[in-house]
């Protein structure tokens, strides 16, 4: 009886490595998605600024002609 209780207690306190790996991989995936969308957002803002700069250059050239 005591042996069974010890085995059950050891099972309760053992580390489940698969669950830990799954949790870490999910957290890393969410972080990677956040970084990815951050870079997409900044690149869209840079492209928008370049578009406005080119539009201003076109207007300056049209005024000169």
Order of alpha helices (4+ residues) and beta strands (2+ residues): alpha-alpha
